[in-house]
Amino acid sequence: QVQLVESGGDSVQAGGSLRLSCTGAGFTDNRWMGWFRQAPGKEREGVAAIRTRFGFTYYADSVKGRFTLSQDNAKNTVYLQMNSLKPEDTAIYYCATGWTSTTISSIQALAESFYNYWGQGTQVTVSS
């Protein structure tokens, strides 16, 4: 049974940093892991994705240069380091994984439809 658990959400001032963690169980290390976020009144959007065995990453334009993915395969954990946070980054952040382990495009990797399993989400609030 695949399980994903996010942690690390908090309230910070604009310009601050947070590191989110997503720990998984029940799957191999060669997968795509995605981070998504959903702000109040908005659709969920893809933020970043990583192919866990190879460390290959994609980022949404809105977070490039500010957010960075990393992983600890021994702990089955993917991290999303978020720097220079802005009020518009306020959202519930979710991690997700799917069955596909092949090379895919950024559009696919940042699309909700690509993923089969989701965590419960962690709240990030950035105040100005």
C-alpha positions in Angstrom: 0.0 0.0 0.0 1.4 3.3 -1.1 1.5 6.0 1.5 2.8 9.6 1.4 3.1 11.9 4.4 4.0 15.6 4.1 5.4 17.7 6.9 7.2 21.0 7.4 4.4 23.5 6.6 4.4 26.6 8.8 3.7 30.4 8.8 6.6 32.6 7.8 7.2 36.2 6.7 7.8 37.1 3.1 11.4 36.5 2.2 11.7 33.6 4.6 12.3 29.9 3.9 10.7 26.6 4.7 11.6 23.0 3.9 8.8 20.5 3.2 9.3 16.8 3.5 7.4 14.0 1.8 8.1 10.5 3.1 6.8 7.6 1.2 6.2 3.9 1.7 5.1 1.0 -0.4 6.9 1.7 -3.6 10.3 1.5 -5.3 12.8 4.3 -5.6 12.4 4.7 -9.3 9.4 7.0 -9.5 8.3 10.5 -10.2 7.4 12.4 -7.1 5.6 15.7 -7.5 4.8 18.6 -5.3 1.5 20.5 -5.9 -0.2 23.4 -4.2 -3.7 24.7 -3.9 -4.5 28.2 -2.7 -7.9 29.2 -1.5 -10.3 29.5 -4.4 -7.8 28.3 -7.0 -7.1 25.1 -8.7 -4.3 22.8 -7.7 -1.1 23.5 -9.6 2.1 21.6 -10.1 5.1 23.2 -8.4 8.0 20.7 -8.9 8.7 17.1 -9.7 11.7 14.7 -9.3 12.5 11.3 -10.8 13.7 9.8 -7.6 16.4 7.3 -8.7 18.1 9.8 -11.1 17.4 13.1 -9.4 16.1 14.7 -12.6 13.8 17.6 -11.8 11.3 20.0 -13.2 10.0 23.2 -11.7 7.1 25.5 -12.5 8.2 28.9 -13.8 6.6 30.6 -10.7 9.1 28.9 -8.4 12.3 28.5 -10.5 15.3 29.8 -8.8 13.5 29.9 -5.4 12.5 26.3 -4.8 14.8 23.3 -4.9 14.1 19.6 -4.7 16.4 17.1 -3.1 16.0 13.5 -1.9 17.2 11.0 0.7 16.6 7.6 -0.9 17.6 5.8 2.3 14.7 7.5 4.0 12.3 7.4 1.0 12.0 11.1 1.5 11.9 14.0 -1.0 12.4 17.6 0.2 11.2 20.8 -1.2 13.4 23.7 -0.1 11.5 26.9 -0.5 13.4 30.2 -0.3 12.5 33.8 -0.9 8.9 33.0 -0.1 6.1 35.3 -1.3 2.6 35.8 -0.1 1.4 34.2 -3.3 3.1 31.0 -2.3 0.5 30.6 0.5 -1.3 27.3 -0.1 -1.7 23.7 1.0 1.2 21.8 -0.4 0.7 18.2 -1.5 3.2 15.5 -2.6 2.1 12.8 -5.0 3.5 9.8 -6.8 2.5 7.5 -9.7 3.4 4.3 -11.3 5.4 5.7 -14.3 9.1 5.6 -13.9 10.2 6.6 -17.5 11.3 9.9 -18.9 8.4 12.3 -19.2 8.0 15.9 -20.2 7.7 18.8 -17.7 4.0 19.2 -18.7 3.3 15.6 -17.7 5.4 15.8 -14.5 3.5 18.8 -13.3 0.1 17.6 -14.2 -2.3 16.2 -11.5 -3.6 13.5 -13.9 -0.1 11.9 -14.0 -0.2 10.9 -10.3 -2.1 8.1 -8.6 -1.3 8.6 -4.9 -1.5 11.8 -2.8 -0.5 12.9 0.7 -2.8 14.7 3.0 -1.2 18.1 2.5 0.7 20.6 4.7 -0.2 24.3 5.0 2.2 27.0 4.1 1.3 30.6 4.9 3.4 33.5 3.9 2.6 36.9 5.3 3.7 40.2 3.9 
